[in-house]
Amino acid sequence: MQLTVENVSFRYTEKSPWILKDVSLEIKEGERVGIVGPSGYGKSTLARIIAGYEKPSSGRVLLDGESLPEKGFCPVQMVYQHPEMAVNPRWKMEKTLNECWHPDEALLTRMGIEKSWLTRWPSELSGGELQRFCIARVLSPETKLLVCDEITTMLDVITQAQIWQLLLEVSRKNNLGMLVITHNMTLAGQICTRVIELPEINRL
């Protein structure tokens, strides 16, 4: 698997300023690439474009030379900074999990998800508990690349460490590629096999 970002630029209208300009990068199978930069440099916009949630103004994103599928399951999956954005507040957690696929008990155990949580509403879970669900629901065997957009910023230090350790284990076991969007250079250096500073590739 290789994901390729080719000369991606983005702005909301023809008269608005560029948020991204001529960004190019590659992520190979099993590689964990960090993109680091301060707020306002377009990191989250780039994450949404790579995951297929936003269309670039120009340029393209390819997976093994092909455009990302517009329908059906996409092998590029995204985990958001705010997990409540990714779940339906009217669904209990078991339905939320099974919407994407049916994780086995071993994976749920590895993710630290207790059986009793499956019958709860999203509002009954802490931020760390809800983020564990959001990660488990995108770890289908068909997932090839995980886009992680500041996914532990809002969590306490202990929960942050637990979640990143779990993701590292899954990445190594499944040869899963990861794109880690963060403003924390220390974290990127610990998690990633390669780190890119966004201002270096975002030539505004």
Salt bridges, closest charged atoms under 4 A:
GLU6 OE1 - ARG60 NE 2.67
GLU31 OE2 - ARG194 NE 2.82
GLU54 OE1 - ARG48 NE 3.55
GLU70 OE2 - LYS55 NZ 3.62
GLU84 OE2 - HIS82 ND1 3.83
GLU99 OE1 - ARG137 NH2 2.55
GLU105 OE2 - LYS115 NZ 3.60
GLU150 OE2 - HIS183 ND1 3.15
